[in-house]
Amino acid sequence: MASYGQIARLIGREKNARLVGKVLGMAEYYGEYPCHRVVNNAGRLAPYFYEQQSLLEAEGVEVKDGNCVDMRKYRWDA
């Protein structure tokens, strides 16, 4: 799991986490990417990405309360 902010930092756009979310929201037009593995810094799932939870659970990621991932457990250290 990674957060939008982590990806923004990795591409040198530290203050553009929302832009990362917007671009990932359109990723289906550019190819197949594991966008379901990106959540906000608190671990909350994307609000309109209805398949995200089932995709994560299929990979063994526990989703708590139907919309949150434990980032201490699943965060990718970049």
C-alpha positions as CSV (number, residue, x, y, z in Angstrom):
1,M,0.0,0.0,0.0
2,A,1.1,3.5,-0.7
3,S,-0.5,6.9,-0.1
4,Y,-1.1,9.6,-2.6
5,G,1.4,11.7,-0.7
6,Q,4.1,9.1,-0.9
7,I,3.7,8.9,-4.7
8,A,3.7,12.7,-5.0
9,R,7.0,12.8,-3.1
10,L,8.5,10.1,-5.2
11,I,7.8,12.1,-8.4
12,G,9.1,15.3,-7.0
13,R,5.6,16.9,-6.5
14,E,5.4,16.8,-2.7
15,K,2.4,19.2,-2.4
16,N,0.4,17.5,-5.1
17,A,-1.2,14.4,-3.5
18,R,-4.6,15.4,-4.8
19,L,-3.3,15.6,-8.3
20,V,-1.9,12.1,-7.9
21,G,-5.4,11.0,-6.9
22,K,-6.9,12.7,-9.9
23,V,-4.4,11.1,-12.3
24,L,-4.9,7.6,-10.8
25,G,-8.6,8.1,-11.2
26,M,-8.1,8.3,-15.0
27,A,-5.4,5.5,-15.2
28,E,-7.8,3.1,-16.9
29,Y,-7.4,5.2,-20.1
30,Y,-3.6,4.6,-20.1
31,G,-3.2,1.0,-19.2
32,E,-3.5,-1.4,-16.3
33,Y,-2.0,-0.2,-13.1
34,P,-2.5,-1.4,-9.5
35,C,-4.2,1.8,-8.5
36,H,-6.3,-0.1,-5.9
37,R,-3.2,-0.2,-3.8
38,V,-3.1,3.6,-3.2
39,V,-5.1,5.1,-0.4
40,N,-4.9,8.4,1.6
41,N,-2.4,8.9,4.3
42,A,-4.8,7.7,7.0
43,G,-5.5,4.5,5.0
44,R,-9.0,5.4,3.8
45,L,-10.1,4.0,0.5
46,A,-11.1,6.1,-2.5
47,P,-14.7,7.2,-2.1
48,Y,-16.0,6.3,-5.6
49,F,-13.7,3.3,-6.4
50,Y,-16.2,0.7,-5.4
51,E,-14.1,-2.3,-6.4
52,Q,-11.1,-1.2,-4.4
53,Q,-12.0,-3.0,-1.2
54,S,-12.7,-6.4,-2.9
55,L,-9.4,-6.1,-4.9
56,L,-7.4,-5.4,-1.7
57,E,-9.1,-8.2,0.2
58,A,-8.4,-10.6,-2.7
59,E,-4.7,-9.8,-2.1
60,G,-5.0,-10.5,1.6
61,V,-5.2,-6.9,2.8
62,E,-7.6,-6.4,5.7
63,V,-10.1,-3.5,5.4
64,K,-11.5,-2.3,8.7
65,D,-14.9,-0.7,9.0
66,G,-15.5,-1.1,5.3
67,N,-13.2,1.7,4.3
68,C,-9.9,1.8,6.1
69,V,-6.5,0.0,5.8
70,D,-4.0,-0.2,8.7
71,M,-1.2,1.8,7.1
72,R,1.2,0.8,10.0
73,K,0.8,-2.8,8.8
74,Y,0.5,-2.5,5.0
75,R,2.3,0.8,4.1
76,W,5.1,0.4,1.5
77,D,8.3,2.0,2.8
78,A,9.5,4.2,0.0
